[in-house]
Amino acid sequence: MTPPAPGLLDGEERTLRAAEDLLTSGRLGDASEPFAELTGQYSRLLRHVRSLIKVSDRMQIELNHLNDRLRKSELKYRSLFDNVSEGIFIAQLSGRFLDVNPAMAHTLGYGTPLEFLRVHEEDELWPFLDESEKERFIANLAEHGSATRLQTRMLHKDDSIIWVEINAHAHADDHSAPIMIVEGILSDITERKRMVDELRYLATTDGLTGLLNRRHFLELCEHELQRRRRSDQHMGLLMLDADHFKRINDSYGHDIGDEVLRALSRLCRKQFREGDLIGRLGGEEFAILLPSSSPETTQDVAERLRRSIEQTYLPMPDGTMLSFTVSIGTCTMPTSQVAIGALLKLADQALYEAKRSGRNRVIAHLAE
């Protein structure tokens, strides 16, 4: 422990010793008793002062240690802030960025945090793609005090759109209460989003035609049915099969057969509305769900599609043109009664009848 600073109480110590010497000299006579009391009080006061000085010294030592640890902690934090690969930011609850680390600046295409903040100063909406993206970020913080795995779009320096994931929390600024400060981590997830979207596409889409695959088509049909179950509308289904498709494959090869299937998918997309569902069930078999369609409308659109396909010609490598036709079976049922499995079965029966009756025709199975 550090002793009191040299000379700090020397004068007081000398005064106390002089008083004690005077008491022992016997020269005070009748004044000895009150002077002894006063000397005792002075001695006790001096001891308290010594104790206070020691406490103060210890406190100063601890304060110095705390300041030293704080300085080292700040240096460590700044080192992490500047060198981690994840973007880190400090912002106001309004969405205004106060500080960003180099990684976040680089994520948005800027060489230094200073460049990032300069651009942000000129346009406080940036780097958010638009006002709705920024408001969604602010609303999460305002409502919950944090944003966890919030995915949003931001604008890169090169004007490309990137996807980022933000984890952040808001707290009162220790120095400027009640101003709220937001601290957070930002990660570029553009590539991850692309991969997830690609996997989702592969899991739900037929690779040859780009139409819905069988599983996803049936899932969406079921969803559409549940959504419209209580309405008084009708739901129509078309089952379509390319006529003599095996003969096309055998005569011209599978590459030409694939082109025929692609052409069929393009014609289906062209003929139907955006809300209609088109899927390839397998091989040369397709299905189209019309969520809101009367029996007459279902029959009309099926016939229109059949004629459109009949009038289509596919250019061949040798300069000739290949024509092809389809057979279509339809079924229309009230949404209050329909089951997707039953609808498929009845439309398939109608398709079988269309093929048995000579192909290149539409047969309707109307279920009341």
LINWO-V61063 format. One record per residue. RES is the residue in one small letter. OMEGA is omega in whole degrees, 0 to 359 (999 if undefined). BURIAL is I if it has 9 or more other ideal C-beta (glycine too) atoms within 8 Angstrom, else O. Layout:
[[RES;OMEGA;BURIAL] [RES;OMEGA;BURIAL]]
This chain:
[[m;182;O] [t;179;O] [p;177;O] [p;182;I] [a;181;O] [p;175;O] [g;184;O] [l;180;O] [l;183;I] [d;181;O] [g;181;O] [e;178;I] [e;179;I] [r;179;O] [t;180;I] [l;180;I] [r;179;O] [a;179;O] [a;180;I] [e;178;I] [d;181;O] [l;179;I] [l;182;I] [t;183;O] [s;181;O] [g;184;O] [r;185;O] [l;177;I] [g;183;O] [d;181;O] [a;184;O] [s;186;I] [e;179;O] [p;180;O] [f;178;I] [a;178;I] [e;180;O] [l;179;I] [t;178;I] [g;178;O] [q;180;O] [y;180;I] [s;179;I] [r;178;O] [l;180;O] [l;177;I] [r;178;O] [h;180;O] [v;178;I] [r;180;I] [s;179;O] [l;179;O] [i;179;I] [k;178;I] [v;180;O] [s;179;O] [d;179;I] [r;179;I] [m;180;O] [q;178;O] [i;179;I] [e;179;O] [l;178;O] [n;178;O] [h;179;O] [l;179;O] [n;179;O] [d;178;O] [r;178;O] [l;179;O] [r;179;O] [k;179;O] [s;178;O] [e;178;O] [l;179;O] [k;179;O] [y;182;O] [r;178;O] [s;177;O] [l;181;O] [f;185;I] [d;191;O] [n;180;O] [v;182;I] [s;178;O] [e;176;O] [g;178;I] [i;181;I] [f;171;I] [i;185;I] [a;171;I] [q;182;I] [l;178;I] [s;183;O] [g;179;I] [r;181;O] [f;179;I] [l;180;O] [d;175;O] [v;178;I] [n;181;I] [p;182;I] [a;180;I] [m;177;I] [a;180;I] [h;180;I] [t;181;I] [l;172;I] [g;182;O] [y;186;I] [g;183;O] [t;175;O] [p;181;I] [l;178;O] [e;179;I] [f;185;I] [l;179;I] [r;178;O] [v;180;I] [h;178;I] [e;181;O] [e;182;O] [d;186;O] [e;175;O] [l;178;O] [w;11;O] [p;178;O] [f;184;I] [l;179;O] [d;185;O] [e;182;O] [s;178;O] [e;179;I] [k;181;I] [e;178;O] [r;177;I] [f;182;I] [i;182;I] [a;177;O] [n;181;I] [l;182;I] [a;184;O] [e;187;O] [h;184;O] [g;180;O] [s;173;I] [a;184;I] [t;179;O] [r;178;O] [l;180;I] [q;182;I] [t;181;I] [r;177;I] [m;183;I] [l;178;I] [h;179;I] [k;182;O] [d;178;O] [d;174;O] [s;179;O] [i;177;O] [i;174;I] [w;178;I] [v;174;I] [e;185;I] [i;169;I] [n;186;I] [a;174;I] [h;181;I] [a;177;I] [h;180;O] [a;177;O] [d;182;I] [d;185;O] [h;186;O] [s;179;O] [a;8;O] [p;178;O] [i;180;O] [m;178;I] [i;179;I] [v;175;I] [e;185;I] [g;178;I] [i;182;I] [l;180;I] [s;175;O] [d;181;I] [i;183;I] [t;182;I] [e;178;O] [r;178;O] [k;180;I] [r;180;O] [m;179;O] [v;179;O] [d;180;O] [e;178;O] [l;178;O] [r;178;O] [y;181;O] [l;182;O] [a;186;O] [t;189;I] [t;174;I] [d;187;I] [g;183;O] [l;188;O] [t;185;I] [g;176;O] [l;174;I] [l;174;I] [n;187;I] [r;184;I] [r;183;O] [h;177;I] [f;181;I] [l;177;I] [e;181;O] [l;175;I] [c;180;I] [e;178;I] [h;180;O] [e;178;I] [l;180;I] [q;181;O] [r;185;O] [r;189;I] [r;186;O] [r;179;O] [s;179;O] [d;181;O] [q;174;I] [h;178;I] [m;182;I] [g;178;I] [l;175;I] [l;170;I] [m;188;I] [l;181;I] [d;180;I] [a;182;I] [d;175;I] [h;185;O] [f;178;I] [k;179;O] [r;178;O] [i;179;I] [n;182;I] [d;185;O] [s;188;O] [y;180;I] [g;183;O] [h;178;O] [d;178;O] [i;177;I] [g;177;I] [d;179;I] [e;176;I] [v;180;I] [l;178;I] [r;179;I] [a;177;I] [l;180;I] [s;179;I] [r;180;O] [l;177;I] [c;180;I] [r;183;O] [k;186;O] [q;191;I] [f;182;I] [r;182;O] [e;182;O] [g;178;O] [d;182;I] [l;181;I] [i;181;I] [g;171;I] [r;184;I] [l;181;I] [g;179;O] [g;181;O] [e;184;O] [e;181;I] [f;176;I] [a;178;I] [i;177;I] [l;175;I] [l;189;I] [p;180;I] [s;186;O] [s;176;I] [s;177;O] [p;180;I] [e;180;O] [t;179;I] [t;180;I] [q;182;I] [d;183;O] [v;178;I] [a;179;I] [e;178;I] [r;178;I] [l;181;I] [r;180;I] [r;180;O] [s;180;I] [i;181;I] [e;183;I] [q;180;O] [t;178;I] [y;182;O] [l;179;I] [p;180;O] [m;180;I] [p;182;O] [d;178;O] [g;178;O] [t;181;O] [m;180;O] [l;174;I] [s;180;O] [f;181;I] [t;179;I] [v;170;I] [s;185;I] [i;172;I] [g;181;I] [t;174;I] [c;179;I] [t;182;I] [m;173;I] [p;182;I] [t;180;I] [s;184;O] [q;191;O] [v;167;I] [a;186;O] [i;179;I] [g;180;O] [a;179;I] [l;178;I] [l;183;I] [k;181;O] [l;177;I] [a;178;I] [d;176;I] [q;178;I] [a;177;I] [l;179;I] [y;179;I] [e;179;I] [a;180;I] [k;181;I] [r;183;O] [s;176;O] [g;178;O] [r;180;I] [n;179;I] [r;179;I] [v;174;I] [i;182;I] [a;171;I] [h;182;I] [l;181;O] [a;179;I] [e;999;O]]
